[in-house]
Amino acid sequence: MARYAILIDYDYCTGCHSCEVACQQEHDYPVGTNGIMVREYEYESNGRVRIDYLPFFTQHCDLCKARRTRDSDGLPACVRHCQSRCMEFGTTEELMTSLPERASAALFTHSPGR
């Protein structure tokens, strides 16, 4: 059985929070509960203010298992609605091959037993 994952390339996240909204609507979570959250980090670098946006997954994320079996595109809601297209969905093996080429990326996998 293939193990699925989501790859996030942090270099391209714009902090739009579309992933959070899509997740909350897909799962009908109450306010304050979400499968993905975007955090903003502000810092100074070379005399300039920088802002990085870091999406991270919570314990509520199941990679939209029900949605993937129901909808034709087969994508989790956060990936489908990501405006900057900084998220990719696929098998862990597929996505791992592109990690060495990316300076600021993370791979989120979901345990099938969860």
C-alpha positions in Angstrom: 0.0 0.0 0.0 1.4 3.4 -1.0 2.0 5.9 1.7 0.9 9.4 0.9 2.5 12.8 1.8 2.3 16.5 1.3 5.4 18.5 0.4 5.5 22.1 1.3 8.1 24.4 -0.3 8.3 27.2 2.3 10.2 29.5 -0.2 6.9 30.1 -2.0 4.2 30.3 0.7 2.7 33.8 0.7 0.7 33.4 4.0 -2.7 33.7 2.3 -4.2 31.1 4.8 -6.3 29.5 2.0 -5.1 26.1 3.2 -6.5 26.8 6.7 -9.9 27.9 5.3 -10.1 25.0 2.9 -9.3 22.5 5.7 -11.7 24.0 8.1 -14.5 24.0 5.6 -13.8 20.5 4.3 -13.9 19.0 7.8 -16.4 21.3 9.4 -14.1 21.9 12.3 -15.1 24.3 15.0 -13.3 27.6 15.5 -9.8 27.0 16.8 -9.5 23.5 15.4 -7.7 22.8 12.1 -5.6 20.3 10.3 -3.1 22.9 9.0 -2.1 26.2 10.4 0.1 29.0 9.0 2.5 30.8 11.3 4.2 34.1 10.5 7.8 34.7 11.5 9.1 38.2 11.4 12.9 38.8 11.7 15.7 41.1 10.5 18.2 40.0 8.0 20.9 42.2 6.5 19.2 45.3 7.9 15.8 44.4 6.3 12.7 43.1 7.9 11.8 39.7 6.6 8.6 37.7 7.0 8.4 33.9 6.5 5.2 32.0 6.5 5.4 28.4 7.7 2.4 26.1 7.3 2.4 23.1 9.6 0.1 20.2 10.1 -1.7 19.3 13.3 -2.8 16.0 14.8 -6.2 16.6 13.1 -4.8 16.2 9.6 -5.7 12.9 7.8 -4.6 14.1 4.4 -8.3 14.4 3.6 -8.8 10.7 3.2 -12.6 11.0 2.6 -12.2 13.8 0.1 -9.5 12.0 -1.9 -11.8 9.0 -2.4 -14.8 11.2 -3.2 -13.5 13.9 -5.5 -12.1 13.4 -9.0 -8.9 15.4 -8.5 -7.9 13.3 -5.5 -6.2 16.1 -3.7 -6.4 17.2 -0.1 -8.3 20.4 0.4 -5.3 22.4 1.4 -3.3 21.4 -1.7 -6.3 22.0 -4.0 -6.8 25.5 -2.7 -3.2 26.6 -2.2 -3.0 29.9 -4.1 0.8 30.0 -4.4 1.0 26.3 -5.4 3.7 25.7 -2.7 2.1 22.3 -1.8 2.3 19.0 -3.6 0.5 15.8 -2.9 1.7 12.3 -3.9 3.4 9.2 -2.6 6.1 9.7 -0.1 8.6 8.0 -2.5 7.7 10.4 -5.3 8.0 13.6 -3.2 11.2 12.6 -1.5 13.0 12.6 -4.8 12.6 16.4 -5.2 13.7 17.3 -1.6 17.4 17.6 -2.4 16.6 20.3 -5.0 14.7 22.4 -2.5 16.4 24.7 0.1 13.3 25.1 2.4 10.9 22.3 2.1 9.2 19.8 4.5 7.5 16.6 3.9 4.4 15.6 6.0 3.4 12.0 6.0 0.4 10.4 7.7 0.5 7.2 9.5 -2.1 4.8 7.9 -3.1 3.6 11.4 -4.2 7.0 12.5 
